[in-house]
Amino acid sequence: MARSLSACVFGRVFTFDSVKDVLNKASDLRSGDVQAGLAARSDRERVAAKRVLSELTLEDIYENPSVPYEEDELTRLFQDSADRSSRRRLGSLSIGEVREWVLDDNTTGEDLARVSPGLTPEMISAVTKLMSNMDLVCAAKKIRVVTRCNNTLGLAGRISSRLQPNHPRDSVEGILSVILEGLSYGNGDAVIGINPSTETVESTAEILSRTRALIDHLQIPAQNCVLSHVTIQMQAMQRGAPLDLCFQSIAGSEGANKNFGVSIALLDEALAMTRELGTAQGPNVMYFETGQGTALSANAHYGTDQMTMEARAYGFARRYKPFIVNSVVGFIGPEYLHDAKQITRAGLEDHFMGKWSGLPMGCDACYTNHAECDQNDLENLEILLATAGVTYLMGIPAGDDVMLNYETTSFHNNATLKRVLGLRPAPEFEAWLERVGLWRDGRLTDRAGDPSVFLRREAVRHAVFGER
């Protein structure tokens, strides 16, 4: 390309090797990019990269995908499916001008959604790199992505939660007991989703069957899911297990997805099977998790910064019109996001990039215990995400996952966010909470936090504890 890739900052000229080099060095500081040798070497170089990036056009980005077209099925998907007519409104705007258009008060969420099918992940990443944290909150808040499975997520004024009742021994009774506690605080409308410690067809089928029985007994308008590998879930469905949402972790390159044991063809098959054999009303029946640093950890990042690789994961996810997508933002560890500042920034980036990609974005605002982060930092991120219109957050007893051994958002956090910000759960779930006496006049009642409200029915006691 003939366009200059140089900029002068405070009397020093910085020159970049390629568009990808500009994208890499325009990212805000994070430990994963430093580890990969991709980060700017100084704040001045980072500013120079942002300046160069601001003057590039969408077409410049399109012509320079981060991963070679010939080597990667995701690149081929992105390049071939980008709808030029959808981005015609943006014309020849520079990346900096696109940022200004996104943030303009006259630009609506509907405007952003209309151009989204024409944007490749690299384009979305490029614009995001020029935005401040407040920019990301303001822009994401404009976008509503509404999806439907057994209930409806993403409506304005609402926030949902994934009830995550993990157990280190996959004790189904222990899992069900935690589900009842979470429900009593109003958690679980996004999904009741369990990470199994033993990933077998048999354990997956048992957990799915028992959670479905509890959902049916209590008539909860919610979804069940066991986060085994997609092939395990497919086998469980073939054996008749009642599965609402089909889950898989995904990444932003073909090589990184091979590390997960998945491909476009396999997920196409999983979607078709879930629609045929799954128990959800739909039409949105897939659930994906992502996280910055995934491709780097698999050595399948192709010299691309982790934020751009994350945007590519969202480009992959939107093929399947999922019910929910979740950035597990701090789970991968400080090798990729060192501290609270980096985790917060990545969480806001991921949320905006996912929503602009047309996805119903949730976030696992979390950290591992060797990161420079604490619970106060997570609460800051929760409030920022809730203000930005995040679809859902995690709900775990005391915010401490005893199976995965990491810290995240608690049942109490989610209840408090709703009260402080005046938010409500999914409409069908809200109506159910009112019927069981846990919600009234837009807030939880005094009965919240008491799971015994569910145990007055013999069928529920039998489902949880085997009592008759």
N, C-alpha and C positions, 0 to 999 in steps of 0.2 A: 504494500500500500504506500501511496505517496505522502500521506499525512504525516506530519512531524510527531515523533514520540519523545520530544524533549521539552523541558520546562526549566526556567530559571527561578530559583527560590533563594532570597537573601543573597544574591550575587553569585550563586553557584548553579551551574547548569547540570541537570540530571537527564541522562538519556537512557531509554528503555529498549530492550532487545525486540520486543514483540507486544502485540495487544495483550497476550496472556501475561506477560511480565508486568504490564501496566496494571492489569486486574489484580495480580498477586500482591503487588506492592501498595496498591491503594487500600487494601484491607486494614482495618484497625488492628492494633497489635494483639496477637494471640500466640500462645506457646507452640501450638501445633505447626503453624507456618514458620516459626523460627526453627523448630526442630527439622523441618523439611528443607530449610535453606531458601525459602520463598519470600520471607518477610522483608519489608523495607529495612535498611540498615540504620536509619535514623528518622526522626520525626520530619526533618526537612525533605528527605527522599519520599516519605509517605505523602506529604503535602504536594510535592511535585507530581507524583503519580496520580493523585486525585485531580490535579489541575489538567494533566494530559487527558485523563479519562473523561473529564467534564466536557472536553472539546471533541471527543469521538462521537460518531453517530451510531444509531441502531444498526445500520447496514455494515459499518465497520466491525461491530461485534458479531453480527451474523456470519460474516465472511471469515471469521477467525474463531471457530469453536475450540474449546479448551482441550478436548480429546479428539484425535483424528477421526474423521468420518469413516475411513476404511477399516478402522480397528475397533469400533465400538458401536454396538447396536442401539445404545441410548442416544448417541450423537445422531445416528441416522434417523431415529424416531423424532428427535427435536427438530432437526433441520428440515425433514420432509413434511412434518405436520404443521409447521409454523404457517399460519394463515396471514399472508401479506395484506389481504383486504381488511383484516381486523385492526391492524396497526396503521392503516392509511391515515387516520386522523393525526397521528404523530408526525407524518411526513418526514422531513429531513431534519427534525429537531436533534440537537446534540444531546448527549446523556445529561449534561447539566440542565438543559432546557426541559427535558422530560421530567427531571426531579422537580423543577419549578411548577410544571403542569400538574404533577401528582399532588403537590401540596397546596395548589391554588384552591381557595374556598369555593370557586365556581366549578371545580372538578368534583364530581360525585362518585360514590362507590359504583354506581351503574356505569359511569364512564370508564372507570378502571377495569371493570369486568368486561366491557366490550372490546378493549384492546388486548386483553390477556391472551386469547388464543393465538395472537400473532407474535407473541414474545417468546424467544428462547430463554432457557434458564440463565444463560450468560447475560442477557440483556437485563433481566430482573436483578441479578446480582450486581451488575454495573451501577444501576440507579441506586440501589440500596447502599452501596459503598460511599455514596456522596451524602448520605442522610445522617443527621444526628439522632440521638436516642429519642428526643421529643418529636422529631420528624417522623420516626418510625411508629410512635404511638398515634400521632395524628393521622397519618396515612392509613394505617391498619384499621383504625376505628371507622373509617368511611366504608369499609368493605364488609358486607354480610354474605356469608356462604351458608345457605340453608340446605340441610340434608335430612333424609327420612329413612328410618329403619323400622323399629317398633315404636319409636317416638320421633320428635322433631327437634333438631339442634340448630343453633346458629341464629336464632331470631334476636332482634334488638332488645336490649334490656334484660338479657338472660345470660347465665353462665352455668355450665354443667360440670360434672366431675366423673372421672373413672374411679369406681370403687375397686381398690387393688388389695384383695385379702390374701396375700401370699402366705404360704406356710412352709417351713423348712423341711417338713416330712410329707408334704402333700396330704396332711390329715384333712379329709373332707369335712369332718365335724368341726375342726378348727377353722377351716375356710368359711363354712356357713355361719359360724358364730360371729366372725368378724364382719361378714356381710350384714348381719342383722344390726350390729353396732353402727356400721357405716350408714345404713338406711335410716337409722334413728336420728342421725344428724343431717339427713337430706342429701346424702351422697349416692351416686350410682346411676344417674340418668344418662350419662354418655355411654357407659358400658360397665358391667360387672366382669372384670377381666383378671384372670389369674395367671401369673407366671409359674409354670410347674417346675418343681425341683427335679422330678423324674420325668423325662420327656419320652413317654411311650404312648402307643395307641390306646392301651388299656387304661392308663391313668387319665389321659386326656378325655376319653369317652366317659369315664366315671364322673369326673369333675363336671363335664358338660351336662350329664344327665341329672346329677344332684342339684346343680345350680338352676337348671331349667325347672326341676320339680318345685324348688323353693319359689322361683319367680311365678310359676303357675298357681301355687297355693295362695300366695299373697296378691296375685293379680297385678304384678308390678309392670308398668309400661317401660320396659328397659330391655337391654340386650345382654346375652352372655357371650363369653369368649374365653378360650384357653390359649395362651400365647406359646404354644408348641410350634415347631417348624411347620410350614404350610403343608408339607407332604404328610406329616403325622395327622394334622387336622383333616386332610382329604381322606385318609384311610378311616379315620373315626366316623366321618360322615357316611362313607360307604358301608360302614357297619351299623348305621342307623342312629348315631349319636346326634342329639339335638343341638346344632350349632347355629347361632344367629350371625355372628361376625367372623369372617375368616381373616386371620392376622398374618403379617409377615414383616420383618425388618428389611429395609431396602437401603440402597446407597446410590451414588451418582455416576457410577461407571459399570460397564459390563463386567470388568474384572472384579470389582468389589462385590457385585451381586453374585458372582460365581463363588466368592468366599462365603456368602450366605447360603449357597446352594440353590439359587433361584435365577430365573431368566424371564424375559418377556413371555416366551411360550408357556412356561410353567404357570406364571401368574394369570395368563389368559385362561388356561385350563382351570385354575382354582376358582376364578370368578364365575366361569360357566357352571362348575359343579356346585358352588355355593348357591347360585340362583336356582339350580335344579333340586338340590338335596337339602339345602339349609332351611332353617325353621323361621327365619325372619320375614316380616312383611315386605321389607325393602322399600324402594329399589336400590338403596345404597347399602352394600353388604360387605365391603372390605375395610380393613383397619391396618394402617401402616405406621411403623415407627422409624425414625431417622435420628441423625445426630452429627453435628460437625466433628470431623476427624475420623469418621468411619472409613472412608476410602484410603486415607493416609495410613491408618492402622493396618489395612490389608495390603499396603504397598501397591495400591491400584489407583493412585490419584493423578498420574500422568503429569506431574509437575504443576498441578493446579492447586490454588489455595483452597482451604477447607470450606470457606463460605460459599464459593462458587460451586464446589462439589455438592454441597448441601442443596443449593438451588436446583441442581440437576436431579437430585433425588425427588424433589417436588415435581419437576417436569415428568419424571417417570410415574409418580403416584397418580397424577391427574388423568392418565390414560384409563384408570379403573373407576373413576367417579366414586371414591371411597366415602364411607359414612363419617370416619374420623381419621385424622393424621396427627401424630404426636412427635414433636421434637424432644428427645430425652436429653436436654441441653447440657447438663453437667455430669452425666453418668459416665462418660468415657474417660474422665479423669484429668488431672492437672497437666498431664503431658500434652494435652490438646487445648484445654481452657484452664489457665493456671489459677485464676482467682475469681473473686466475686465480680470484679469489674468486667472481666472477659466473659464470664458466664452470663451476666446481665445483658451485655451488648449482643452476644450470640442469640440469646433468647428472643430479644426484640427483633433482630434481623430475621431469624427463622420464622417468627410469627408473621411478619409483613410479607416476606418472600412467598411463604406458603399461601397466604390469603390472596395475594395478587396472582398466584398461579391457579386460583380457583378452588383452593382446598379448604376444608373445614378444620382449621388448625387449632390443636391443643398444645400444651407444653407441660412437660414434666420438669418443673422448676426444681432442680435437685443438685446435689453434690456428693462426691465420695469423701470419705473422712480424711483423706490426705491432701485435699484441695484447700487453698487459702480462702475459706468461705465458712459462714455460719448461718444459723437459723434466721437471724435478723436480715442478712443479705437475701435469703430466699423470700422472706416476707416483702422486702422492697420490690423484688422482681414480680411476685404475685400481684401486687397492687398495680404495678405498671402494666402487666399483661391484662389484668381485668379491666383497667381503664381503656386499653387499646382494643377491647372487644374480643378477647380470646374465647374460643368456643368452649374449652374445658380445661381443667387442671386435675391433678391426681388427688385421691383421697385415701390416706393410709393411717392406721392407728398411731397417734402421737407423731406422725411424720417420719417414722423410723421403720424401714422395711427390714424385717428380721430374717428374710430369706435372701434377698439380693444385697443386703448390707450397705444401704446408702440412705441418705436423708432427703426427704421431699415434703410435699404439702400434706397437711393432716385433715381429718374430718372437721376438726374445730376451725382450722384456717378457712376452709371453704364456707362454713356457716358464717364466720365473721365477715368475709368478703361480701357475701350477699347482704348482710345487715348494714355494713358501713357504706357500700356503694349503691344500695337500693336495687340489687339484682335478684332475679328469680330463676328457678330451675326450668327445664323444658316444660312446656305447657301441660302435656299429658301427665308428666311426673308430678308437677305441682298439684294437679287435681287429685292425684292418688294420695299425696301427702296430706291433703285436706281431708280426704275420706277417712284416713287412719288416725286423724287427730294430731298430726305433727306440724301442720302449717295452717296459719290463719292470718288474714289481713296482710299478706305480703311478707310474712316472716315466720320463723319457727316458733312453735308454742313451748310452754314450760315442760311438755312431755319429751322434748328433744333430748337425745342422749340416753334414753331408756329403752333398750332393745326388748324388754319384757312385754312391751305393747304388742309385739308380734307373736308371743308365745302363749297367748290365751287360746289359740286355736290348736286343737289336738293334731290336726294334719301337719301343722308347721313344727310342732314339737317332735313329731315322728320323723319328719324330713330332716331335721337338724340333728336330733339326739337319738333317734330310734325309739323314742318313747311311744307307748300306746295308751 
